[in-house]
Amino acid sequence: MKIEGNEIEKRAMVEFHKGNRAEGLRLQEEFASKFREEYKEKDHCPCKKACRYHGNCKECVAIHRAHQEHVPNCMRDMLNQKIKLLSELTEHTLANEIEPPKEILRKDTE
């Protein structure tokens, strides 16, 4: 089961945006039901950083909400995609002003 960009959940959002709350909720529950079944005994956490809270979204999100310094690793790709779209408005010149912390996981360049 693909979580990021899941087609059922995307269809649910289309219905919510059309004002069809009942169908949106039905589709959302279909996604959640499939998720619960598929990941009953499998790891669903995409985080590549060793962490005591790996796979425990409830506690992980609570910790990030509490300290409010950054977002969980699993949400960074989604947020970066949205921020990249906004950055296009200034020809991505924001990139010239950003110096990421040394602890940030980087893609292999090899």
All heavy atoms as an XYZ file, in Angstrom:
906
protein
N       0.844     -1.190      0.000
C       0.000      0.000      0.000
C       0.888      1.251      0.000
O       1.796      1.373      0.800
C      -0.891      0.001      1.236
C      -1.680      1.256      1.393
S      -2.619      1.251      2.934
C      -3.639      2.655      2.618
N       0.604      2.143     -0.894
C       1.316      3.415     -0.973
C       0.597      4.425     -0.078
O      -0.612      4.637     -0.230
C       1.323      3.882     -2.427
C       2.015      5.188     -2.653
C       1.942      5.583     -4.123
C       2.484      6.978     -4.282
N       2.030      7.618     -5.491
N       1.332      5.031      0.848
C       0.717      6.030      1.727
C       0.814      7.416      1.090
O      -0.199      8.075      0.864
C       1.366      6.016      3.121
C       1.126      4.666      3.798
C       0.814      7.165      3.979
C       1.838      4.489      5.116
N       2.030      7.866      0.793
C       2.203      9.195      0.203
C       1.545      9.245     -1.168
O       1.818      8.425     -2.024
C       3.691      9.534      0.080
C       4.347      9.996      1.357
C       4.655      8.875      2.346
O       4.702      7.691      1.956
O       4.827      9.180      3.517
N       0.674     10.224     -1.357
C       0.006     10.364     -2.646
C      -1.009      9.265     -2.924
O      -1.296      8.960     -4.077
N      -1.585      8.684     -1.894
C      -2.544      7.585     -2.061
C      -3.764      8.048     -2.860
O      -4.363      9.085     -2.559
C      -2.965      7.063     -0.685
C      -3.930      5.913     -0.779
O      -5.116      6.119     -0.985
N      -3.401      4.710     -0.641
N      -4.111      7.270     -3.874
C      -5.202      7.653     -4.792
C      -6.562      7.713     -4.100
O      -7.377      8.584     -4.413
C      -5.251      6.715     -6.000
C      -4.064      6.874     -6.937
C      -3.904      8.293     -7.473
O      -4.916      8.939     -7.822
O      -2.757      8.774     -7.525
N      -6.824      6.804     -3.174
C      -8.118      6.830     -2.466
C      -8.238      8.107     -1.652
O      -9.263      8.798     -1.686
C      -8.274      5.591     -1.550
C      -8.328      4.318     -2.380
C      -9.525      5.715     -0.672
C      -8.231      3.032     -1.565
N      -7.180      8.442     -0.928
C      -7.217      9.642     -0.096
C      -7.267     10.907     -0.959
O      -7.917     11.894     -0.600
C      -6.017      9.671      0.847
C      -6.096     10.734      1.901
C      -7.324     10.676      2.779
O      -7.878      9.588      3.034
O      -7.755     11.757      3.231
N      -6.611     10.883     -2.119
C      -6.690     12.026     -3.033
C      -8.121     12.206     -3.540
O      -8.619     13.336     -3.639
C      -5.710     11.849     -4.189
C      -4.253     12.074     -3.755
C      -3.257     11.560     -4.745
C      -3.001     12.499     -5.874
N      -1.918     12.017     -6.758
N      -8.796     11.086     -3.824
C     -10.206     11.167     -4.251
C     -11.081     11.700     -3.112
O     -12.020     12.454     -3.345
C     -10.711      9.805     -4.720
C     -10.142      9.384     -6.063
C     -10.896      8.242     -6.765
N     -11.599      7.308     -5.928
C     -11.177      6.068     -5.604
N     -10.035      5.623     -6.071
N     -11.905      5.279     -4.850
N     -10.754     11.306     -1.883
C     -11.499     11.816     -0.727
C     -11.393     13.333     -0.659
O     -12.392     14.030     -0.435
C     -10.979     11.178      0.565
N     -10.196     13.854     -0.874
C     -10.012     15.303     -0.813
C     -10.769     16.024     -1.920
O     -11.304     17.109     -1.707
C      -8.522     15.651     -0.842
C      -7.759     15.188      0.401
S      -8.536     15.647      1.973
C      -8.434     17.413      1.918
N     -10.834     15.408     -3.108
C     -11.621     15.990     -4.201
C     -13.077     16.130     -3.760
O     -13.713     17.171     -3.963
C     -11.509     15.131     -5.491
C     -12.548     15.546     -6.511
C     -10.104     15.237     -6.073
N     -13.597     15.076     -3.125
C     -14.987     15.114     -2.670
C     -15.183     16.174     -1.585
O     -16.185     16.890     -1.594
C     -15.431     13.739     -2.175
C     -15.495     12.684     -3.264
C     -16.419     13.057     -4.422
O     -17.492     13.673     -4.183
O     -16.078     12.738     -5.581
N     -14.249     16.274     -0.644
C     -14.349     17.311      0.385
C     -14.377     18.701     -0.256
O     -15.186     19.551      0.113
C     -13.174     17.224      1.375
C     -13.301     16.123      2.384
C     -12.284     15.190      2.532
C     -14.412     16.012      3.207
C     -12.376     14.175      3.475
C     -14.522     15.001      4.151
C     -13.497     14.079      4.294
N     -13.503     18.926     -1.242
C     -13.445     20.234     -1.902
C     -14.714     20.543     -2.688
O     -15.075     21.713     -2.833
C     -12.214     20.331     -2.812
C     -10.923     20.331     -2.052
N     -10.634     21.199     -1.033
C      -9.820     19.544     -2.164
C      -9.437     20.961     -0.552
N      -8.917     19.947     -1.215
N     -15.379     19.519     -3.159
C     -16.656     19.711     -3.869
C     -17.804     19.919     -2.896
O     -18.918     20.200     -3.312
C     -16.958     18.504     -4.766
C     -16.052     18.385     -5.967
C     -16.544     17.404     -7.026
C     -16.801     16.012     -6.518
N     -17.021     15.022     -7.601
N     -17.543     19.747     -1.605
C     -18.597     19.900     -0.613
C     -19.324     18.609     -0.302
O     -20.316     18.618      0.433
N     -18.839     17.511     -0.859
C     -19.470     16.215     -0.643
C     -18.794     15.528      0.555
O     -18.009     14.612      0.409
C     -19.356     15.355     -1.909
C     -20.188     14.103     -1.817
O     -20.743     13.773     -0.770
N     -20.276     13.400     -2.939
N     -19.133     16.009      1.737
C     -18.493     15.533      2.965
C     -18.733     14.048      3.212
O     -17.819     13.329      3.605
C     -18.997     16.362      4.145
C     -18.346     16.003      5.460
C     -18.643     17.073      6.526
N     -18.269     16.651      7.847
C     -17.033     16.534      8.289
N     -16.032     16.815      7.491
N     -16.783     16.145      9.528
N     -19.941     13.576      2.972
C     -20.257     12.167      3.238
C     -19.376     11.237      2.400
O     -18.820     10.257      2.915
C     -21.736     11.894      2.957
N     -19.223     11.537      1.114
C     -18.374     10.694      0.255
C     -16.906     10.841      0.625
O     -16.153      9.872      0.604
C     -18.598     11.035     -1.226
C     -17.770     10.217     -2.191
C     -18.047      8.706     -2.161
O     -18.968      8.246     -1.464
O     -17.312      7.968     -2.843
N     -16.494     12.062      0.977
C     -15.123     12.268      1.421
C     -14.811     11.436      2.658
O     -13.772     10.782      2.731
N     -15.717     11.438      3.605
C     -15.524     10.650      4.823
C     -15.525      9.153      4.531
O     -14.752      8.396      5.119
C     -16.595     10.985      5.859
C     -16.467     12.363      6.508
C     -17.709     12.672      7.349
C     -15.205     12.450      7.349
N     -16.381      8.727      3.607
C     -16.430      7.309      3.244
C     -15.094      6.869      2.643
O     -14.530      5.840      3.022
C     -17.567      7.025      2.263
C     -17.741      5.533      1.963
C     -18.631      5.285      0.756
N     -17.993      5.645     -0.496
C     -17.000      4.960     -1.083
N     -16.503      3.876     -0.526
N     -16.494      5.359     -2.234
N     -14.583      7.666      1.713
C     -13.305      7.347      1.081
C     -12.160      7.412      2.091
O     -11.252      6.577      2.067
C     -13.041      8.288     -0.095
C     -13.898      8.044     -1.329
C     -13.834      9.228     -2.280
C     -13.485      6.761     -2.021
N     -12.227      8.379      2.984
C     -11.174      8.496      3.990
C     -11.165      7.266      4.898
O     -10.105      6.746      5.230
C     -11.400      9.760      4.813
C     -10.172     10.236      5.520
C     -10.302     11.690      5.922
O     -11.224     12.037      6.662
N      -9.399     12.519      5.438
N     -12.331      6.786      5.256
C     -12.399      5.584      6.083
C     -11.926      4.356      5.300
O     -11.297      3.463      5.861
C     -13.808      5.352      6.623
C     -13.940      4.132      7.492
C     -12.912      4.022      8.623
O     -12.508      5.052      9.201
O     -12.503      2.881      8.938
N     -12.185      4.331      3.991
C     -11.681      3.227      3.156
C     -10.151      3.206      3.203
O      -9.534      2.155      3.383
C     -12.171      3.388      1.715
C     -11.707      2.286      0.791
C     -12.176      2.488     -0.655
O     -13.172      3.211     -0.886
O     -11.526      1.917     -1.553
N      -9.537      4.385      3.058
C      -8.076      4.475      3.156
C      -7.605      4.023      4.533
O      -6.689      3.206      4.654
C      -7.604      5.912      2.888
C      -6.173      6.144      3.278
C      -5.134      5.729      2.465
C      -5.856      6.756      4.488
C      -3.804      5.920      2.828
C      -4.534      6.955      4.863
C      -3.510      6.537      4.031
N      -8.210      4.563      5.592
C      -7.793      4.243      6.956
C      -7.952      2.755      7.253
O      -7.098      2.143      7.892
C      -8.588      5.080      7.966
N      -9.017      2.166      6.763
C      -9.255      0.736      6.982
C      -8.183     -0.108      6.304
O      -7.638     -1.050      6.902
C     -10.643      0.369      6.454
O     -10.869     -1.013      6.574
N      -7.862      0.241      5.062
C      -6.804     -0.481      4.342
C      -5.457     -0.277      5.024
O      -4.658     -1.202      5.122
C      -6.744     -0.042      2.881
C      -7.918     -0.549      2.066
C      -7.825     -0.138      0.614
C      -9.032     -0.710     -0.124
N      -8.912     -0.618     -1.557
N      -5.213      0.933      5.505
C      -3.970      1.221      6.217
C      -3.872      0.362      7.474
O      -2.849     -0.272      7.722
C      -3.889      2.710      6.585
C      -2.708      3.033      7.458
C      -1.463      3.268      6.901
C      -2.845      3.084      8.838
C      -0.369      3.553      7.700
C      -1.750      3.370      9.648
C      -0.512      3.605      9.074
N      -4.939      0.356      8.277
C      -4.923     -0.434      9.518
C      -4.645     -1.898      9.232
O      -3.869     -2.545      9.932
C      -6.260     -0.304     10.250
C      -6.439      1.011     10.976
C      -7.665      0.998     11.879
N      -8.912      0.881     11.144
C      -9.650      1.895     10.718
N      -9.260      3.138     10.956
N     -10.764      1.695     10.070
N      -5.264     -2.434      8.192
C      -5.086     -3.852      7.860
C      -3.668     -4.133      7.365
O      -3.003     -5.043      7.838
C      -6.107     -4.284      6.806
C      -6.072     -5.751      6.479
C      -6.355     -6.657      7.670
O      -7.140     -6.273      8.554
O      -5.770     -7.764      7.711
N      -3.201     -3.336      6.435
C      -1.882     -3.580      5.841
C      -0.739     -3.380      6.833
O       0.253     -4.094      6.815
C      -1.664     -2.661      4.635
C      -0.271     -2.764      4.070
C      -0.228     -3.050      2.595
O      -1.286     -3.151      1.961
O       0.893     -3.159      2.082
N      -0.882     -2.387      7.697
C       0.222     -2.056      8.594
C      -0.012     -2.535     10.028
O       0.625     -2.060     10.955
C       0.503     -0.551      8.559
C       1.099     -0.158      7.229
C       0.311      0.374      6.224
C       2.451     -0.383      6.969
C       0.863      0.691      4.997
C       3.004     -0.055      5.737
C       2.198      0.476      4.761
O       2.735      0.794      3.543
N      -0.877     -3.502     10.172
C      -1.137     -4.070     11.489
C       0.153     -4.576     12.132
O       0.394     -4.382     13.309
C      -2.141     -5.228     11.352
C      -2.828     -5.607     12.633
C      -3.777     -6.780     12.466
C      -4.692     -6.642     11.288
N      -5.639     -7.730     11.143
N       0.998     -5.203     11.316
C       2.238     -5.773     11.837
C       3.461     -5.374     11.015
O       4.505     -5.985     11.125
C       2.114     -7.296     11.892
C       1.019     -7.755     12.835
C       0.870     -9.249     12.897
O       1.847     -9.968     12.599
O      -0.223     -9.702     13.252
N       3.323     -4.335     10.177
C       4.438     -3.872      9.354
C       4.814     -2.452      9.755
O       4.010     -1.715     10.285
C       4.034     -3.862      7.865
C       4.004     -5.220      7.246
C       3.631     -5.319      5.787
C       3.427     -4.158      4.926
N       2.952     -4.474      3.583
N       6.050     -2.093      9.466
C       6.540     -0.747      9.738
C       6.029      0.204      8.659
O       6.216     -0.033      7.471
C       8.074     -0.778      9.747
C       8.678      0.556     10.109
O       7.950      1.471     10.521
O       9.911      0.674      9.975
N       5.386      1.272      9.047
C       4.867      2.262      8.095
C       5.670      3.555      8.109
O       5.434      4.439      7.299
C       3.408      2.599      8.429
C       3.275      3.331      9.731
N       3.281      2.671     10.937
C       3.172      4.640     10.014
C       3.169      3.550     11.905
N       3.109      4.754     11.376
N       6.625      3.665      9.029
C       7.351      4.922      9.201
C       8.464      5.057      8.163
O       9.365      4.219      8.104
C       7.929      4.985     10.614
S       8.748      6.550     10.974
N       8.446      6.129      7.343
C       9.480      6.314      6.319
C      10.744      6.985      6.845
O      11.701      7.158      6.106
C       8.781      7.213      5.302
C       7.886      8.066      6.142
C       7.401      7.159      7.254
N      10.765      7.348      8.116
C      11.907      8.054      8.677
C      13.155      7.184      8.614
O      13.146      6.024      8.999
C      11.614      8.447     10.122
S      12.935      9.396     10.880
N      14.241      7.753      8.128
C      15.493      7.023      7.985
C      16.455      7.303      9.140
O      17.539      6.776      9.200
C      16.151      7.384      6.662
C      15.227      7.128      5.490
C      15.966      6.729      4.265
C      15.111      6.477      3.059
N      13.757      6.155      3.213
N      16.041      8.154     10.046
C      16.867      8.523     11.187
C      16.507      7.608     12.366
O      15.333      7.415     12.663
C      16.586      9.984     11.546
C      17.606     10.632     12.416
C      17.287     12.125     12.530
C      18.385     12.851     13.269
N      18.090     14.271     13.373
N      17.523      7.049     13.019
C      17.274      6.208     14.189
C      16.611      7.062     15.266
O      17.109      8.121     15.621
C      18.577      5.623     14.699
N      15.488      6.604     15.767
C      14.722      7.406     16.707
C      13.934      6.488     17.633
O      13.342      5.504     17.183
C      13.784      8.317     15.934
S      12.603      9.221     16.953
N      13.890      6.833     18.864
C      13.136      6.053     19.850
C      11.645      6.008     19.512
O      10.938      5.089     19.892
C      13.351      6.680     21.226
C      12.552      6.032     22.301
C      12.817      6.665     23.648
N      11.961      6.015     24.621
C      11.717      6.486     25.807
N      12.275      7.608     26.190
N      10.926      5.848     26.631
N      11.136      7.001     18.807
C       9.703      7.114     18.520
C       9.338      6.614     17.119
O       8.230      6.847     16.650
C       9.249      8.560     18.727
C       9.564      9.005     20.136
C      10.695      9.759     20.407
C       8.770      8.597     21.191
C      11.018     10.124     21.704
C       9.081      8.952     22.494
C      10.205      9.718     22.744
O      10.519     10.058     24.035
N      10.274      5.926     16.450
C      10.036      5.400     15.101
C       8.735      4.599     15.066
O       8.535      3.682     15.846
C      11.210      4.503     14.677
C      11.062      3.964     13.296
N      11.519      4.651     12.190
C      10.490      2.827     12.839
C      11.246      3.948     11.112
N      10.623      2.843     11.479
N       7.834      4.985     14.187
C       6.567      4.275     14.015
C       5.492      4.651     15.014
O       4.356      4.219     14.903
N       5.822      5.480     15.987
C       4.858      5.904     16.989
C       4.462      7.351     16.684
O       4.914      8.293     17.323
C       5.472      5.778     18.395
C       4.488      6.099     19.484
O       3.441      6.684     19.261
N       4.838      5.716     20.705
N       3.611      7.505     15.676
C       3.256      8.839     15.171
C       2.644      9.724     16.247
O       2.929     10.920     16.294
C       2.278      8.718     14.011
S       2.939      7.818     12.600
N       1.820      9.155     17.079
C       1.130      9.948     18.097
C       2.133     10.668     18.999
O       2.032     11.872     19.205
C       0.219      9.035     18.918
C      -0.699      9.741     19.861
C      -1.623      8.714     20.507
C      -2.635      9.360     21.411
N      -3.541      8.374     22.004
N       3.108      9.939     19.525
C       4.100     10.562     20.400
C       5.073     11.447     19.623
O       5.444     12.525     20.080
C       4.854      9.494     21.190
C       3.976      8.838     22.244
C       4.702      7.798     23.069
O       5.952      7.759     23.054
O       4.010      7.008     23.742
N       5.465     11.009     18.433
C       6.393     11.788     17.608
C       5.800     13.161     17.286
O       6.450     14.191     17.485
C       6.707     11.026     16.329
S       7.735     11.941     15.158
N       4.568     13.189     16.814
C       3.927     14.453     16.462
C       3.730     15.314     17.705
O       3.937     16.528     17.665
C       2.599     14.211     15.711
C       1.801     15.496     15.560
C       2.883     13.607     14.338
N       3.372     14.702     18.832
C       3.206     15.467     20.068
C       4.520     16.143     20.472
O       4.522     17.313     20.893
C       2.707     14.556     21.193
N       5.614     15.430     20.336
C       6.929     16.000     20.666
C       7.234     17.192     19.767
O       7.659     18.256     20.229
C       8.026     14.918     20.549
C       7.895     13.930     21.709
C       9.422     15.537     20.513
C       8.697     12.656     21.520
N       6.995     17.058     18.477
C       7.268     18.151     17.538
C       6.327     19.328     17.767
O       6.737     20.486     17.645
C       7.203     17.644     16.098
C       8.401     16.833     15.724
N       9.549     17.401     15.227
C       8.648     15.510     15.796
C      10.449     16.460     14.999
N       9.921     15.299     15.346
N       5.079     19.037     18.112
C       4.145     20.119     18.431
C       4.604     20.854     19.683
O       4.457     22.071     19.793
C       2.737     19.568     18.645
C       2.061     19.141     17.353
C       0.735     18.469     17.627
N      -0.175     19.337     18.365
C      -1.277     18.889     18.975
N      -1.597     17.604     18.946
N      -2.060     19.720     19.611
N       5.171     20.112     20.627
C       5.592     20.709     21.893
C       6.802     21.625     21.725
O       6.798     22.756     22.215
C       5.891     19.603     22.911
N       7.842     21.158     21.017
C       9.033     22.008     20.912
C       8.954     23.012     19.766
O       9.607     24.040     19.795
C      10.333     21.192     20.849
C      10.513     20.310     19.663
N      10.496     20.753     18.365
C      10.740     18.975     19.592
C      10.717     19.748     17.539
N      10.859     18.651     18.264
N       8.149     22.751     18.758
C       7.864     23.671     17.647
C       9.097     24.215     16.947
O       9.095     25.330     16.448
C       6.970     24.811     18.127
C       5.616     24.323     18.580
C       4.631     25.439     18.813
O       4.967     26.616     18.817
N       3.376     25.056     18.978
N      10.157     23.425     16.868
C      11.352     23.875     16.155
C      11.395     23.388     14.719
O      11.945     24.051     13.868
C      12.608     23.403     16.896
C      12.887     24.217     18.132
C      14.295     24.009     18.637
O      15.131     23.438     17.909
O      14.558     24.424     19.774
N      10.872     22.208     14.468
C      10.875     21.655     13.117
C       9.777     20.602     13.036
O       9.097     20.341     14.024
C      12.249     21.063     12.764
C      12.724     20.035     13.730
N      13.481     20.348     14.843
C      12.549     18.703     13.765
C      13.747     19.251     15.512
N      13.190     18.237     14.902
N       9.592     20.035     11.857
C       8.535     19.029     11.672
C       9.155     17.634     11.614
O      10.344     17.484     11.320
C       7.711     19.293     10.392
C       6.974     20.619     10.481
C       8.577     19.261      9.158
N       8.348     16.613     11.874
C       8.871     15.244     11.794
C       9.444     14.959     10.402
O       8.973     15.485      9.387
C       7.633     14.369     12.050
C       6.680     15.248     12.794
C       6.932     16.633     12.283
N      10.475     14.112     10.371
C      11.124     13.759      9.100
C      10.129     13.259      8.067
O      10.257     13.551      6.873
C      12.204     12.701      9.336
C      13.411     13.268     10.038
O      13.726     14.431      9.897
N      14.085     12.438     10.816
N       9.121     12.508      8.498
C       8.178     11.916      7.547
C       7.327     12.959      6.827
O       6.722     12.662      5.798
C       7.269     10.901      8.256
S       6.209     11.638      9.516
N       7.264     14.170      7.344
C       6.444     15.215      6.720
C       7.265     16.183      5.877
O       6.720     17.035      5.191
C       5.688     15.988      7.793
C       4.678     15.148      8.519
S       3.765     16.165      9.678
C       2.700     14.930     10.393
N       8.581     16.044      5.912
C       9.427     17.024      5.238
C       9.288     17.015      3.725
O       9.228     18.074      3.101
C      10.884     16.828      5.651
C      11.096     17.229      7.086
C      12.498     17.040      7.537
N      12.592     17.356      8.965
C      13.667     17.203      9.670
N      14.778     16.753      9.102
N      13.667     17.498     10.951
N       9.224     15.850      3.108
C       9.086     15.806      1.648
C       7.808     16.509      1.199
O       7.820     17.299      0.252
C       9.096     14.367      1.128
C      10.480     13.757      1.101
O      11.476     14.500      1.179
O      10.557     12.517      0.985
N       6.700     16.228      1.892
C       5.426     16.849      1.534
C       5.508     18.368      1.680
O       5.117     19.116      0.769
C       4.307     16.307      2.423
C       2.972     16.971      2.187
S       1.683     16.429      3.318
C       2.334     16.907      4.908
N       6.043     18.835      2.786
C       6.156     20.275      2.999
C       7.128     20.916      2.021
O       6.864     22.009      1.502
C       6.585     20.566      4.435
C       5.499     20.322      5.482
C       6.074     20.442      6.877
C       4.348     21.289      5.298
N       8.240     20.247      1.756
C       9.206     20.795      0.797
C       8.602     20.931     -0.596
O       8.903     21.881     -1.317
C      10.473     19.945      0.763
C      11.361     20.196      1.961
O      11.288     21.244      2.598
N      12.193     19.226      2.283
N       7.745     20.001     -0.986
C       7.079     20.107     -2.292
C       6.203     21.358     -2.341
O       6.187     22.077     -3.344
C       6.233     18.871     -2.559
C       7.030     17.633     -2.863
C       6.148     16.386     -2.934
O       4.938     16.478     -3.082
N       6.774     15.226     -2.827
N       5.485     21.624     -1.262
C       4.616     22.810     -1.203
C       5.454     24.095     -1.186
O       5.137     25.066     -1.868
C       3.714     22.753      0.035
C       2.856     21.525      0.153
C       1.801     21.474     -0.907
C       0.893     20.269     -0.700
N      -0.076     20.126     -1.751
N       6.526     24.086     -0.390
C       7.388     25.265     -0.294
C       8.079     25.528     -1.632
O       8.249     26.689     -2.038
C       8.410     25.092      0.847
C       7.673     25.096      2.188
C       9.488     26.167      0.790
C       8.506     24.627      3.358
N       8.461     24.457     -2.325
C       9.102     24.621     -3.637
C       8.171     25.343     -4.609
O       8.608     26.217     -5.368
C       9.508     23.256     -4.194
C      10.285     23.342     -5.475
C      10.728     21.967     -5.927
C      11.461     22.051     -7.250
N      11.825     20.725     -7.746
N       6.895     25.015     -4.573
C       5.932     25.702     -5.441
C       5.880     27.197     -5.123
O       5.853     28.036     -6.027
C       4.537     25.084     -5.291
C       4.360     23.693     -5.869
C       2.992     23.133     -5.487
C       4.538     23.697     -7.376
N       5.878     27.538     -3.846
C       5.889     28.946     -3.456
C       7.200     29.622     -3.853
O       7.206     30.779     -4.282
C       5.677     29.082     -1.949
C       4.272     28.809     -1.440
C       4.251     28.828      0.081
C       3.295     29.827     -1.999
N       8.293     28.893     -3.715
C       9.607     29.443     -4.036
C       9.725     29.803     -5.517
O      10.508     30.686     -5.882
C      10.687     28.441     -3.631
O      11.964     28.926     -3.932
N       8.951     29.137     -6.353
C       8.973     29.453     -7.796
C       8.560     30.895     -8.052
O       8.970     31.497     -9.049
C       8.052     28.504     -8.564
C       8.610     27.105     -8.693
C       7.665     26.150     -9.419
O       6.613     26.588     -9.938
O       7.983     24.960     -9.439
N       7.772     31.477     -7.152
C       7.318     32.855     -7.326
C       8.468     33.856     -7.297
O       8.360     34.960     -7.830
C       6.289     33.216     -6.248
C       4.986     32.413     -6.287
C       4.131     32.741     -5.068
C       4.229     32.685     -7.576
N       9.586     33.451     -6.678
C      10.760     34.330     -6.631
C      11.963     33.668     -7.297
O      13.103     33.914     -6.904
C      11.109     34.711     -5.176
O      11.419     33.525     -4.444
C       9.977     35.460     -4.506
N      11.685     32.857     -8.291
C      12.735     32.160     -9.041
C      13.690     31.413     -8.112
O      14.884     31.330     -8.361
C      13.512     33.125     -9.957
C      12.723     33.609    -11.159
C      11.709     34.696    -10.793
O      11.948     35.470     -9.845
O      10.667     34.756    -11.466
N      13.165     30.876     -7.036
C      13.920     30.079     -6.053
C      15.099     30.837     -5.450
O      16.064     30.231     -4.993
C      14.387     28.753     -6.658
C      13.270     27.913     -7.179
N      12.296     27.381     -6.358
C      12.957     27.526     -8.442
C      11.436     26.687     -7.093
N      11.806     26.770     -8.352
N      15.054     32.170     -5.426
C      16.148     32.935     -4.844
C      16.254     32.722     -3.336
O      17.306     33.005     -2.743
C      16.002     34.435     -5.148
O      14.705     34.863     -4.710
C      16.169     34.704     -6.638
N      15.225     32.211     -2.720
C      15.280     31.890     -1.294
C      16.402     30.891     -1.003
O      17.039     30.951      0.048
C      13.940     31.305     -0.826
C      13.861     30.856      0.627
C      14.057     32.046      1.560
C      12.545     30.169      0.894
N      16.680     30.024     -1.954
C      17.731     29.017     -1.766
C      19.081     29.650     -1.466
O      19.900     29.060     -0.764
C      17.837     28.128     -3.011
N      19.305     30.857     -1.967
C      20.576     31.550     -1.711
C      20.699     32.023     -0.264
O      21.786     32.354      0.184
C      20.718     32.758     -2.634
C      20.710     32.352     -4.093
O      21.173     31.273     -4.444
N      20.160     33.207     -4.931
N      19.578     32.057      0.443
C      19.565     32.572      1.810
C      19.507     31.473      2.866
O      19.487     31.761      4.054
C      18.367     33.496      1.980
C      18.389     34.680      1.034
C      17.165     35.554      1.184
O      16.631     35.639      2.300
O      16.754     36.153      0.183
N      19.477     30.215      2.438
C      19.286     29.109      3.380
C      20.588     28.359      3.629
O      21.248     27.924      2.690
C      18.224     28.121      2.847
C      16.883     28.835      2.699
C      18.103     26.912      3.758
C      15.827     28.013      2.001
N      20.927     28.206      4.895
C      22.064     27.381      5.307
C      21.514     26.323      6.254
O      21.233     26.604      7.411
C      23.127     28.232      6.007
C      24.342     27.445      6.468
C      25.109     26.779      5.352
O      25.196     27.372      4.246
O      25.634     25.673      5.560
N      21.317     25.095      5.762
C      20.719     24.062      6.617
C      21.663     23.638      7.738
O      22.884     23.691      7.592
C      20.465     22.902      5.659
C      21.324     23.151      4.488
C      21.600     24.620      4.428
N      21.089     23.219      8.868
C      21.924     22.721      9.965
C      22.720     21.497      9.532
O      22.313     20.769      8.628
C      20.916     22.342     11.046
C      19.607     22.845     10.597
C      19.686     23.164      9.154
N      23.838     21.255     10.171
C      24.700     20.142      9.795
C      24.061     18.787     10.042
O      24.418     17.810      9.419
C      26.024     20.254     10.528
C      26.802     21.478     10.107
C      28.169     21.565     10.696
C      28.946     22.772     10.272
N      28.312     23.856      9.612
N      23.084     18.707     10.939
C      22.468     17.411     11.254
C      21.450     16.936     10.217
O      21.007     15.807     10.251
C      21.773     17.473     12.616
C      20.509     18.304     12.604
C      19.773     18.308     13.925
O      20.429     18.170     14.965
O      18.543     18.442     13.896
N      21.080     17.792      9.266
C      20.080     17.427      8.269
C      20.583     16.281      7.400
O      21.703     16.310      6.902
C      19.708     18.637      7.373
C      19.135     19.771      8.214
C      18.765     18.259      6.264
C      17.859     19.455      8.933
N      19.717     15.298      7.227
C      20.064     14.175      6.350
C      20.062     14.671      4.910
O      19.131     15.311      4.469
C      19.043     13.045      6.515
C      18.929     12.462      7.915
C      17.797     11.446      7.962
C      20.228     11.813      8.328
N      21.106     14.387      4.177
C      21.214     14.829      2.787
C      21.203     13.636      1.856
O      21.625     12.554      2.215
C      22.492     15.634      2.593
C      22.564     16.841      3.483
C      23.757     17.690      3.101
N      23.989     18.717      4.068
C      23.410     19.907      4.043
N      22.599     20.221      3.089
N      23.686     20.799      4.972
N      20.743     13.874      0.641
C      20.758     12.831     -0.366
C      22.193     12.538     -0.762
O      23.025     13.428     -0.818
C      19.970     13.267     -1.605
C      18.505     13.414     -1.352
C      17.800     13.851     -2.618
C      16.328     14.048     -2.365
N      15.618     14.560     -3.508
N      22.458     11.283     -1.070
C      23.781     10.930     -1.571
C      23.965     11.564     -2.945
O      23.091     11.498     -3.786
C      23.935      9.404     -1.690
C      23.965      8.739     -0.330
O      24.384      9.401      0.657
O      23.549      7.576     -0.237
N      25.118     12.184     -3.161
C      25.381     12.829     -4.443
C      26.165     11.939     -5.375
O      26.509     12.326     -6.473
C      26.132     14.159     -4.225
O      27.321     13.891     -3.503
C      25.262     15.157     -3.484
N      26.486     10.740     -4.922
C      27.270      9.818     -5.760
C      26.360      8.950     -6.590
O      25.279      8.673     -6.344
C      28.141      8.942     -4.876
C      29.154      9.770     -4.124
C      29.936      8.917     -3.124
O      30.068      7.702     -3.349
O      30.405      9.484     -2.160
